[in-house]
Amino acid sequence: MKQIKIGNTGFSSSALALGIMRMNKLNIASAVKTLETAHDVGINYIDSADVYGHGKSETVFGNALKNSSLKREDFYIQSKTGIYEDPTLNYKTTRYDFSKNYIIKTVDGILSRMQIDYLDSLLLHRPDALMDPAEVGAAFDELQQDGKVRHFGVSNFNPRQVDLLQAGISQKLLINQLQFSIMHTGPIDFNIHTNMTDNRSIDHDRGIFDYSRLHQMTIQAWSPFQYGQIEGNFIGNPKFPQVNDTLEKLAKLKGCSKNAIAAAWILRYPANIQVIIGTMTPEHIIDSVKGADIELSAQEWYDLYLAAGNDLP
């Protein structure tokens, strides 16, 4: 599988990573098969979060890894923290929490559930309006010194938020996890519509893609097959006939699935992007990873961009 460099490190990872948000729905045997299939087709990167399945996804993962033929070292394992779910309110999110105590406590919980000794990377899940960079830095220092976390990053941060946090920590932020897909193109629309006054010319993310490229941060694309704010899968969805027709045409031409083409479209954008697939179905994993080895032409990339309802000025 195509490899990408993670941040400014010497570590190379599979271009597609396996997100385990839905692993809480699997029994141990099925989870073992999912992990072993991912490894067999070249995926060596796991993405999680402490809130996935209210923690159960990581519990299932830990038991599956323990009962599989795989070793801890077969995967670069990443999780996220910072979203507080109140169990007394049916796990409703009531705040974001970047306090030192909360970060360290949640990492200990992650490691316990996953039955591992360390995380390769920890991301702050969503920006906390009450973030104190120095306090976050103290948490990161302790976690790194104790051998619990090797590297750090963020998720859904804009450039100024990254700069603010970076100023208060000693570690280089390596990753920013952002939603991006054929049907979620906001981070790049404004570049195409530069010097225009239409809605697509509005930069909602303060140029986070360009910023990440300039600062050697790996962008991880979450929900690569979703539209809207995780409203559903656009592939095979009758709401989107034009984009599915174009995906089907290219899939036949390249000899792969529509999911593989959708992944290849993201990887064609030259920003060192890693695609996080969330399927737990072995067959879908096998289909999707083929996208890492498909090279779309510039015209094919733009054909899909336009088929998704975008326009060119």
C-alpha contacts under 8 A as a table, 3 or more apart, distances in Angstrom:
res1	aa1	res2	aa2	distance
1	M	14	S	6.31
1	M	15	A	7.11
1	M	41	V	7.69
1	M	42	G	5.76
1	M	43	I	7.84
1	M	289	V	7.71
1	M	292	A	6.17
1	M	293	D	6.52
2	K	14	S	6.17
2	K	15	A	5.63
2	K	292	A	5.61
2	K	293	D	6.23
3	Q	12	S	5.89
3	Q	13	S	5.25
3	Q	14	S	4.69
3	Q	15	A	5.21
4	I	12	S	5.33
4	I	13	S	5.37
4	I	14	S	6.31
4	I	15	A	5.63
4	I	272	N	6.62
4	I	273	I	7.81
4	I	274	Q	7.25
5	K	8	N	7.38
5	K	9	T	7.06
5	K	10	G	6.86
5	K	11	F	5.91
5	K	12	S	4.46
5	K	13	S	6.33
5	K	218	T	7.63
5	K	272	N	7.40
6	I	9	T	5.96
6	I	10	G	7.44
6	I	11	F	5.90
6	I	12	S	6.10
6	I	13	S	6.87
6	I	174	L	6.76
6	I	175	I	7.44
6	I	217	M	7.49
6	I	218	T	5.68
7	G	173	L	7.84
7	G	174	L	4.40
7	G	175	I	6.32
7	G	216	Q	5.29
7	G	217	M	4.64
7	G	218	T	5.00
8	N	174	L	6.84
8	N	216	Q	5.78
8	N	217	M	7.20
13	S	44	N	6.52
13	S	45	Y	6.71
13	S	76	Y	7.98
14	S	17	A	6.55
14	S	42	G	6.67
14	S	43	I	5.44
14	S	44	N	5.90
14	S	45	Y	6.68
14	S	274	Q	7.81
15	A	43	I	7.89
15	A	267	L	7.89
15	A	273	I	7.54
15	A	274	Q	5.02
15	A	275	V	6.31
15	A	292	A	6.25
16	L	43	I	6.33
16	L	45	Y	7.65
16	L	274	Q	5.77
16	L	275	V	4.76
16	L	276	I	5.79
16	L	277	I	6.90
16	L	289	V	6.59
16	L	292	A	7.00
17	A	43	I	5.95
17	A	44	N	6.96
17	A	45	Y	4.86
17	A	46	I	5.84
17	A	47	D	6.87
17	A	274	Q	7.01
17	A	275	V	6.08
17	A	276	I	4.69
17	A	277	I	6.20
18	L	38	A	7.33
18	L	43	I	7.07
18	L	45	Y	6.29
18	L	46	I	5.03
18	L	47	D	6.05
18	L	276	I	5.68
18	L	277	I	5.31
18	L	278	G	6.05
18	L	279	T	7.80
19	G	46	I	5.96
19	G	47	D	4.57
19	G	48	S	5.95
19	G	276	I	5.75
19	G	277	I	5.69
19	G	278	G	4.64
19	G	279	T	7.66
20	I	23	M	5.10
20	I	46	I	7.26
20	I	47	D	6.31
20	I	48	S	5.58
20	I	52	Y	7.71
20	I	57	S	6.50
20	I	58	E	7.75
20	I	61	F	7.76
20	I	278	G	6.19
20	I	280	M	7.61
21	M	24	N	7.29
21	M	48	S	6.34
21	M	49	A	7.43
21	M	52	Y	4.95
21	M	53	G	6.72
21	M	57	S	6.23
21	M	278	G	6.74
22	R	25	K	5.92
22	R	26	L	7.82
22	R	52	Y	7.31
22	R	53	G	7.06
22	R	57	S	6.62
22	R	278	G	7.07
22	R	279	T	7.64
22	R	280	M	6.96
23	M	26	L	5.44
23	M	31	A	6.81
23	M	53	G	7.86
23	M	56	K	7.94
23	M	57	S	4.85
23	M	58	E	7.75
23	M	60	V	6.64
23	M	61	F	7.00
23	M	280	M	6.73
24	N	27	N	7.93
24	N	52	Y	7.76
24	N	53	G	5.58
24	N	56	K	5.22
24	N	57	S	4.03
24	N	58	E	7.61
24	N	59	T	7.86
24	N	60	V	6.13
25	K	57	S	7.77
26	L	29	A	7.96
26	L	30	S	5.84
26	L	31	A	5.79
26	L	60	V	7.55
27	N	30	S	5.46
27	N	31	A	6.19
27	N	60	V	7.47
28	I	31	A	5.02
28	I	32	V	6.08
28	I	60	V	6.40
28	I	63	N	6.71
28	I	64	A	5.40
29	A	32	V	5.14
29	A	33	K	6.42
29	A	64	A	7.19
30	S	33	K	5.12
30	S	34	T	6.25
31	A	34	T	4.97
31	A	35	L	6.23
31	A	60	V	7.19
31	A	61	F	6.93
31	A	64	A	5.65
31	A	280	M	7.72
32	V	35	L	5.25
32	V	36	E	6.08
32	V	64	A	4.80
32	V	65	L	6.66
32	V	67	N	6.98
32	V	68	S	5.57
33	K	36	E	5.15
33	K	37	T	5.91
33	K	282	P	7.18
34	T	37	T	5.23
34	T	38	A	6.18
34	T	280	M	6.01
34	T	281	T	6.61
34	T	282	P	5.48
35	L	38	A	5.14
35	L	39	H	6.21
35	L	64	A	7.72
35	L	65	L	7.47
36	E	39	H	5.09
36	E	40	D	6.01
36	E	68	S	7.22
36	E	69	S	7.49
36	E	70	L	7.23
37	T	40	D	5.02
37	T	41	V	6.36
37	T	282	P	5.95
37	T	285	I	7.53
37	T	286	I	7.59
38	A	41	V	5.47
38	A	42	G	6.50
38	A	43	I	5.23
38	A	44	N	7.71
38	A	282	P	7.46
38	A	285	I	6.62
38	A	286	I	7.61
39	H	42	G	5.23
39	H	43	I	5.03
39	H	44	N	6.14
39	H	74	D	7.78
40	D	43	I	7.40
41	V	286	I	6.70
41	V	289	V	7.28
44	N	74	D	6.33
44	N	75	F	4.59
44	N	76	Y	6.07
45	Y	75	F	5.26
45	Y	76	Y	4.68
45	Y	77	I	6.05
45	Y	78	Q	7.70
46	I	75	F	6.49
46	I	76	Y	6.13
46	I	77	I	4.85
46	I	78	Q	5.96
47	D	77	I	6.38
47	D	78	Q	4.93
47	D	79	S	5.79
47	D	276	I	7.52
48	S	52	Y	7.02
48	S	58	E	7.26
48	S	77	I	7.94
48	S	78	Q	6.00
48	S	79	S	4.36
48	S	80	K	6.38
49	A	52	Y	5.49
49	A	55	G	7.96
49	A	58	E	7.93
49	A	78	Q	7.97
49	A	79	S	4.59
49	A	80	K	4.24
49	A	81	T	6.21
49	A	125	H	7.82
50	D	54	H	6.93
50	D	55	G	5.41
50	D	58	E	7.33
50	D	79	S	6.80
50	D	80	K	6.13
50	D	81	T	5.90
50	D	106	T	7.17
50	D	109	G	7.96
50	D	110	I	6.19
51	V	54	H	4.56
51	V	55	G	5.44
51	V	81	T	7.72
51	V	83	I	7.20
51	V	85	E	7.43
52	Y	55	G	5.57
52	Y	56	K	6.94
52	Y	57	S	5.69
52	Y	58	E	7.47
53	G	56	K	4.99
53	G	57	S	5.25
54	H	57	S	7.50
54	H	85	E	7.96
54	H	91	Y	7.39
55	G	58	E	5.67
55	G	59	T	6.60
55	G	110	I	7.90
55	G	113	R	7.57
56	K	59	T	4.86
56	K	60	V	6.13
57	S	60	V	5.26
57	S	61	F	6.13
58	E	61	F	4.88
58	E	62	G	6.04
58	E	110	I	7.04
58	E	113	R	5.59
58	E	114	M	5.28
59	T	62	G	5.18
59	T	63	N	6.34
59	T	113	R	4.59
59	T	114	M	5.64
60	V	63	N	5.22
60	V	64	A	5.98
60	V	114	M	7.82
61	F	64	A	5.01
61	F	65	L	6.01
61	F	114	M	6.12
62	G	65	L	5.27
62	G	66	K	6.19
62	G	113	R	6.16
62	G	114	M	3.86
62	G	115	Q	5.24
62	G	116	I	7.63
63	N	66	K	5.11
63	N	67	N	6.17
63	N	114	M	7.38
63	N	115	Q	7.63
64	A	67	N	5.10
64	A	68	S	5.95
65	L	68	S	5.14
65	L	69	S	7.79
65	L	70	L	6.44
65	L	71	K	7.30
65	L	72	R	7.56
66	K	70	L	7.81
66	K	71	K	7.99
66	K	115	Q	7.94
70	L	74	D	6.48
71	K	74	D	5.37
71	K	75	F	7.86
72	R	75	F	6.21
72	R	116	I	7.30
73	E	76	Y	7.21
76	Y	119	L	7.93
76	Y	120	D	5.79
77	I	119	L	5.70
77	I	120	D	5.38
77	I	121	S	6.81
78	Q	119	L	5.87
78	Q	120	D	5.79
78	Q	121	S	4.78
78	Q	122	L	5.77
78	Q	123	L	7.63
79	S	110	I	7.69
79	S	119	L	7.29
79	S	121	S	6.75
79	S	122	L	5.27
79	S	123	L	6.38
80	K	122	L	5.49
80	K	123	L	4.54
80	K	124	L	5.60
80	K	125	H	5.35
81	T	103	I	6.74
81	T	106	T	6.80
81	T	107	V	7.61
81	T	122	L	7.45
81	T	123	L	6.47
81	T	124	L	5.29
81	T	125	H	5.41
82	G	96	Y	5.41
82	G	97	D	4.92
82	G	98	F	5.64
82	G	102	Y	7.79
82	G	103	I	6.85
82	G	124	L	5.68
82	G	125	H	5.58
82	G	126	R	6.79
82	G	128	D	7.70
83	I	93	T	6.83
83	I	95	R	6.55
83	I	96	Y	4.69
83	I	97	D	6.26
83	I	125	H	6.65
83	I	126	R	7.14
84	Y	93	T	5.65
84	Y	94	T	6.35
84	Y	95	R	5.54
84	Y	96	Y	5.65
84	Y	97	D	6.44
85	E	91	Y	4.66
85	E	92	K	5.24
85	E	93	T	4.39
85	E	94	T	6.33
85	E	95	R	7.65
86	D	89	L	5.43
86	D	90	N	6.78
86	D	91	Y	4.63
86	D	92	K	5.45
86	D	93	T	6.27
86	D	94	T	6.59
87	P	90	N	5.25
87	P	91	Y	4.40
87	P	92	K	7.22
88	T	91	Y	6.81
89	L	92	K	5.52
93	T	96	Y	7.93
96	Y	126	R	7.31
96	Y	127	P	7.37
96	Y	128	D	5.20
96	Y	129	A	7.84
97	D	102	Y	6.70
97	D	103	I	7.73
97	D	128	D	6.32
97	D	130	L	7.83
97	D	131	M	7.81
98	F	102	Y	6.67
98	F	103	I	6.21
98	F	124	L	7.87
98	F	128	D	6.51
98	F	130	L	7.68
98	F	131	M	5.88
98	F	132	D	7.61
98	F	135	E	7.93
98	F	136	V	6.39
99	S	102	Y	5.33
99	S	103	I	6.23
99	S	131	M	7.56
99	S	132	D	7.77
99	S	135	E	6.46
99	S	136	V	6.60
100	K	103	I	5.31
100	K	104	I	6.22
100	K	135	E	5.73
100	K	136	V	5.89
100	K	138	A	6.80
100	K	139	A	4.87
101	N	104	I	5.36
101	N	105	K	5.96
101	N	139	A	7.57
102	Y	105	K	5.10
102	Y	106	T	6.05
103	I	106	T	5.34
103	I	107	V	6.24
103	I	139	A	6.69
104	I	107	V	5.18
104	I	108	D	6.31
104	I	139	A	6.41
104	I	143	L	7.01
105	K	108	D	5.24
105	K	109	G	6.42
106	T	109	G	4.93
106	T	110	I	6.14
107	V	110	I	4.94
107	V	111	L	6.18
107	V	148	K	7.88
108	D	111	L	5.27
108	D	112	S	6.19
109	G	112	S	5.11
109	G	113	R	6.13
110	I	113	R	5.25
110	I	114	M	6.05
111	L	114	M	5.21
111	L	115	Q	5.74
111	L	116	I	5.30
111	L	117	D	6.18
111	L	118	Y	6.59
111	L	119	L	7.45
112	S	115	Q	5.04
112	S	116	I	6.81
116	I	119	L	7.73
117	D	148	K	6.49
118	Y	147	G	6.44
118	Y	148	K	4.27
118	Y	149	V	5.49
118	Y	150	R	7.52
119	L	122	L	6.69
119	L	148	K	6.10
119	L	149	V	4.74
119	L	150	R	6.43
120	D	149	V	5.84
120	D	150	R	5.03
120	D	151	H	5.94
121	S	149	V	6.00
121	S	150	R	5.82
121	S	151	H	4.44
121	S	152	F	5.14
121	S	153	G	7.16
122	L	149	V	6.65
122	L	151	H	6.49
122	L	152	F	4.92
122	L	153	G	6.24
122	L	154	V	7.93
123	L	152	F	5.75
123	L	153	G	4.52
123	L	154	V	4.49
123	L	155	S	6.29
123	L	175	I	7.69
124	L	127	P	7.35
124	L	153	G	6.61
124	L	154	V	4.63
124	L	155	S	5.92
125	H	154	V	6.29
125	H	155	S	4.98
125	H	156	N	7.09
126	R	154	V	7.54
126	R	155	S	5.77
126	R	156	N	5.65
126	R	157	F	6.90
127	P	131	M	7.68
127	P	155	S	7.84
127	P	156	N	7.06
127	P	157	F	6.19
127	P	161	Q	7.71
128	D	131	M	5.21
131	M	136	V	7.63
132	D	135	E	5.38
132	D	136	V	6.38
133	P	136	V	5.05
133	P	137	G	5.98
133	P	164	L	6.96
133	P	165	L	4.98
133	P	166	Q	7.61
133	P	167	A	7.24
133	P	168	G	4.56
133	P	169	I	6.72
134	A	137	G	4.88
134	A	138	A	6.24
134	A	168	G	4.80
134	A	169	I	6.58
135	E	138	A	5.06
135	E	139	A	6.41
136	V	139	A	5.09
136	V	140	F	6.18
136	V	165	L	7.96
136	V	168	G	7.60
136	V	169	I	7.16
137	G	140	F	5.04
137	G	141	D	6.04
137	G	168	G	5.85
137	G	169	I	4.27
137	G	170	S	6.84
138	A	141	D	5.15
138	A	142	E	6.26
138	A	169	I	7.66
139	A	142	E	5.27
139	A	143	L	6.17
140	F	143	L	5.15
140	F	144	Q	6.03
140	F	149	V	7.97
140	F	152	F	7.86
140	F	169	I	7.57
140	F	171	Q	7.87
141	D	144	Q	5.21
141	D	145	Q	5.96
141	D	170	S	7.66
142	E	145	Q	5.12
142	E	146	D	5.99
143	L	146	D	5.23
143	L	147	G	6.29
143	L	148	K	5.19
143	L	149	V	5.57
144	Q	147	G	5.10
144	Q	148	K	5.91
144	Q	149	V	5.11
144	Q	150	R	5.80
144	Q	151	H	7.80
145	Q	148	K	7.68
146	D	149	V	7.95
147	G	150	R	6.89
149	V	152	F	7.67
151	H	171	Q	7.52
151	H	173	L	7.67
151	H	174	L	7.34
152	F	171	Q	7.16
152	F	172	K	7.27
152	F	173	L	5.45
152	F	174	L	6.24
152	F	175	I	7.25
153	G	173	L	4.61
153	G	174	L	5.22
153	G	175	I	4.54
153	G	176	N	6.05
154	V	157	F	6.45
154	V	162	V	7.82
154	V	173	L	7.27
154	V	175	I	6.01
154	V	176	N	4.85
154	V	177	Q	6.49
155	S	175	I	7.63
155	S	176	N	4.87
155	S	177	Q	4.26
155	S	178	L	6.16
156	N	176	N	6.72
156	N	177	Q	5.97
156	N	178	L	5.27
156	N	179	Q	7.82
157	F	161	Q	5.88
157	F	162	V	6.28
157	F	176	N	6.96
158	N	161	Q	5.39
158	N	162	V	6.33
158	N	205	D	5.71
158	N	206	R	6.25
158	N	207	G	7.81
158	N	208	I	5.71
159	P	162	V	5.03
159	P	163	D	6.16
159	P	205	D	7.93
159	P	206	R	6.51
159	P	207	G	7.31
159	P	208	I	5.64
159	P	211	Y	6.44
160	R	163	D	4.99
160	R	164	L	6.07
161	Q	164	L	5.07
161	Q	165	L	6.19
162	V	165	L	5.25
162	V	166	Q	5.89
163	D	166	Q	5.01
163	D	167	A	6.11
164	L	167	A	5.36
164	L	168	G	7.00
165	L	168	G	5.44
165	L	169	I	6.66
166	Q	169	I	5.42
166	Q	170	S	7.57
166	Q	171	Q	7.72
166	Q	172	K	7.09
166	Q	173	L	6.88
169	I	172	K	7.84
173	L	217	M	7.13
174	L	216	Q	7.32
174	L	217	M	4.92
174	L	218	T	6.19
175	I	217	M	5.10
175	I	218	T	4.70
175	I	219	I	5.94
175	I	220	Q	7.15
176	N	212	S	7.76
176	N	217	M	6.67
176	N	218	T	6.30
176	N	219	I	5.10
176	N	220	Q	6.29
177	Q	219	I	5.62
177	Q	220	Q	4.44
177	Q	221	A	6.06
177	Q	222	W	6.73
178	L	219	I	6.74
178	L	220	Q	6.03
178	L	221	A	5.28
178	L	222	W	5.94
179	Q	184	H	7.11
179	Q	221	A	5.31
179	Q	222	W	4.79
179	Q	223	S	6.13
179	Q	224	P	7.34
180	F	183	M	7.79
180	F	184	H	5.26
180	F	185	T	6.05
180	F	186	G	7.93
180	F	187	P	7.57
180	F	221	A	5.21
180	F	222	W	6.41
180	F	223	S	7.00
180	F	224	P	6.07
180	F	266	I	7.58
181	S	184	H	4.83
181	S	185	T	6.20
181	S	221	A	7.42
181	S	223	S	7.19
181	S	224	P	4.72
181	S	225	F	6.43
181	S	226	Q	7.14
181	S	227	Y	7.69
181	S	262	A	7.47
181	S	266	I	6.39
182	I	185	T	6.24
182	I	224	P	7.63
182	I	225	F	7.79
182	I	262	A	6.83
182	I	265	W	7.23
182	I	266	I	7.42
182	I	304	L	7.12
182	I	305	Y	6.37
182	I	308	A	6.50
183	M	225	F	7.96
183	M	226	Q	7.05
183	M	227	Y	5.15
183	M	228	G	7.32
183	M	234	F	7.49
183	M	308	A	5.92
184	H	226	Q	7.81
184	H	227	Y	6.03
184	H	228	G	6.53
185	T	188	I	5.79
185	T	189	D	6.05
186	G	189	D	5.16
186	G	190	F	7.17
186	G	200	R	7.63
186	G	203	D	7.85
186	G	204	H	7.47
187	P	190	F	7.12
187	P	203	D	7.46
187	P	204	H	7.51
187	P	205	D	6.34
187	P	207	G	6.95
187	P	208	I	7.04
187	P	209	F	6.61
188	I	191	N	5.48
188	I	192	I	6.81
188	I	209	F	7.45
189	D	192	I	5.31
189	D	193	H	6.27
189	D	200	R	5.65
189	D	201	S	6.70
190	F	193	H	4.88
190	F	194	T	5.94
190	F	200	R	5.48
190	F	201	S	4.18
190	F	202	I	5.66
190	F	203	D	5.46
191	N	194	T	5.25
191	N	201	S	7.24
192	I	201	S	7.66
192	I	312	L	7.12
192	I	313	P	7.65
193	H	196	M	5.52
193	H	198	D	7.86
193	H	200	R	6.28
193	H	201	S	4.75
193	H	312	L	7.41
193	H	313	P	6.35
194	T	201	S	5.96
195	N	201	S	7.44
196	M	201	S	5.80
196	M	313	P	7.89
197	T	201	S	6.06
197	T	202	I	7.96
198	D	201	S	5.57
198	D	202	I	7.55
199	N	202	I	5.69
200	R	203	D	7.82
203	D	206	R	5.64
203	D	207	G	6.77
205	D	208	I	5.75
207	G	210	D	5.53
207	G	211	Y	6.08
208	I	211	Y	4.92
208	I	212	S	5.96
209	F	212	S	5.15
209	F	213	R	6.34
209	F	219	I	7.64
209	F	271	A	7.04
210	D	213	R	5.17
210	D	214	L	6.26
210	D	271	A	7.87
211	Y	214	L	5.16
211	Y	215	H	6.15
212	S	215	H	5.13
212	S	216	Q	5.85
212	S	217	M	4.77
212	S	218	T	6.86
212	S	219	I	7.03
212	S	271	A	7.71
213	R	216	Q	5.25
213	R	217	M	6.29
213	R	218	T	7.78
213	R	271	A	5.76
213	R	272	N	7.48
214	L	217	M	7.89
218	T	271	A	7.75
218	T	272	N	5.81
218	T	273	I	6.10
218	T	274	Q	7.23
219	I	271	A	7.25
219	I	272	N	6.52
219	I	273	I	4.79
219	I	274	Q	6.24
220	Q	273	I	5.59
220	Q	274	Q	4.66
220	Q	275	V	5.79
220	Q	276	I	6.61
221	A	224	P	6.27
221	A	266	I	7.95
221	A	273	I	6.71
221	A	274	Q	6.11
221	A	275	V	4.94
221	A	276	I	5.87
222	W	275	V	6.74
222	W	276	I	5.36
222	W	277	I	7.31
223	S	226	Q	5.21
223	S	230	I	7.04
223	S	276	I	7.10
223	S	277	I	7.03
223	S	278	G	7.40
224	P	262	A	7.34
224	P	263	A	6.86
224	P	266	I	7.87
224	P	275	V	6.88
224	P	276	I	7.03
224	P	277	I	6.82
225	F	233	N	5.56
225	F	234	F	6.22
225	F	235	I	6.59
225	F	259	N	7.29
225	F	262	A	7.01
226	Q	229	Q	7.90
226	Q	230	I	5.71
226	Q	231	E	6.82
226	Q	232	G	5.36
226	Q	233	N	4.43
226	Q	234	F	5.68
226	Q	235	I	8.00
227	Y	230	I	6.01
227	Y	231	E	5.88
227	Y	232	G	5.96
227	Y	233	N	6.32
227	Y	234	F	5.91
228	G	231	E	5.42
228	G	232	G	7.66
230	I	233	N	7.96
233	N	236	G	7.72
233	N	237	N	6.81
234	F	237	N	5.02
234	F	239	K	7.71
234	F	240	F	6.68
234	F	244	N	7.96
235	I	244	N	6.31
235	I	258	K	7.11
235	I	259	N	7.17
236	G	240	F	7.95
236	G	244	N	6.31
237	N	240	F	5.87
237	N	241	P	7.40
237	N	244	N	7.65
238	P	241	P	5.63
240	F	243	V	5.82
240	F	244	N	6.29
240	F	308	A	7.65
241	P	244	N	5.18
241	P	245	D	5.97
242	Q	245	D	5.12
242	Q	246	T	6.29
242	Q	307	A	5.45
242	Q	308	A	7.06
243	V	246	T	5.15
243	V	247	L	6.09
243	V	304	L	6.40
243	V	307	A	4.67
243	V	308	A	5.20
244	N	247	L	4.90
244	N	248	E	5.96
244	N	258	K	7.89
245	D	248	E	5.07
245	D	249	K	6.17
246	T	249	K	5.08
246	T	250	L	6.26
246	T	303	D	7.53
246	T	304	L	6.47
246	T	307	A	6.90
247	L	250	L	5.25
247	L	251	A	5.93
247	L	258	K	5.38
247	L	261	I	6.55
247	L	262	A	7.42
247	L	304	L	7.34
248	E	251	A	4.98
248	E	252	K	6.20
248	E	257	S	7.80
248	E	258	K	5.97
249	K	252	K	5.39
249	K	253	L	6.31
250	L	253	L	4.90
250	L	254	K	6.02
250	L	258	K	7.80
250	L	261	I	7.10
250	L	300	E	7.99
251	A	254	K	5.20
251	A	255	G	5.65
251	A	256	C	5.00
251	A	257	S	5.37
251	A	258	K	5.47
251	A	260	A	7.77
251	A	261	I	6.32
252	K	255	G	5.06
252	K	256	C	6.59
252	K	257	S	7.87
254	K	294	I	7.57
256	C	260	A	6.39
256	C	261	I	7.46
256	C	287	D	7.14
256	C	290	K	7.04
257	S	260	A	5.25
257	S	261	I	6.66
257	S	287	D	6.05
257	S	288	S	7.25
258	K	261	I	5.08
258	K	262	A	6.23
259	N	262	A	5.03
259	N	263	A	6.26
259	N	287	D	6.97
259	N	288	S	5.36
259	N	291	G	7.54
260	A	263	A	5.11
260	A	264	A	6.09
260	A	287	D	6.24
260	A	288	S	4.45
260	A	289	V	6.44
260	A	290	K	5.55
260	A	291	G	3.94
260	A	292	A	7.62
260	A	294	I	7.95
261	I	264	A	4.89
261	I	265	W	6.10
261	I	291	G	5.69
261	I	294	I	7.52
262	A	265	W	5.16
262	A	266	I	6.75
262	A	291	G	7.45
263	A	266	I	5.35
263	A	267	L	6.40
263	A	275	V	6.83
263	A	288	S	6.98
263	A	289	V	7.98
263	A	291	G	5.27
263	A	292	A	7.10
264	A	267	L	4.99
264	A	268	R	6.02
264	A	291	G	4.61
264	A	292	A	5.99
264	A	293	D	7.71
264	A	294	I	5.94
264	A	295	E	6.78
264	A	296	L	6.89
265	W	268	R	5.22
265	W	269	Y	7.04
265	W	296	L	6.93
265	W	301	W	6.12
265	W	304	L	7.97
266	I	269	Y	5.69
266	I	273	I	7.28
266	I	275	V	7.36
267	L	270	P	7.23
267	L	272	N	7.69
267	L	273	I	6.06
267	L	274	Q	7.24
267	L	275	V	7.45
267	L	292	A	7.25
268	R	295	E	7.02
268	R	296	L	6.65
268	R	301	W	7.51
269	Y	272	N	7.95
269	Y	273	I	7.61
270	P	273	I	7.57
277	I	285	I	7.86
277	I	288	S	7.90
279	T	282	P	7.96
279	T	284	H	6.60
279	T	285	I	6.55
280	M	284	H	7.74
280	M	285	I	7.39
281	T	284	H	5.34
281	T	285	I	6.30
282	P	285	I	5.03
282	P	286	I	6.27
283	E	286	I	5.17
283	E	287	D	6.26
284	H	287	D	4.96
284	H	288	S	5.98
285	I	288	S	5.18
285	I	289	V	6.21
286	I	289	V	5.65
286	I	290	K	7.04
287	D	290	K	5.88
287	D	291	G	7.94
288	S	291	G	5.82
289	V	292	A	5.68
289	V	293	D	7.88
290	K	293	D	5.69
290	K	294	I	6.81
291	G	294	I	5.15
296	L	299	Q	7.98
296	L	300	E	5.83
296	L	301	W	6.14
297	S	300	E	5.11
297	S	301	W	6.21
298	A	301	W	5.11
298	A	302	Y	6.26
299	Q	302	Y	5.12
299	Q	303	D	5.94
300	E	303	D	4.94
300	E	304	L	6.40
301	W	304	L	5.42
301	W	305	Y	6.36
302	Y	305	Y	4.81
302	Y	306	L	6.09
303	D	306	L	5.29
303	D	307	A	6.04
304	L	307	A	4.88
304	L	308	A	6.19
305	Y	308	A	5.39
305	Y	309	G	7.29
305	Y	310	N	6.03
305	Y	311	D	7.94
306	L	309	G	5.48
306	L	310	N	4.77
306	L	311	D	5.74
306	L	312	L	7.88
307	A	310	N	7.00
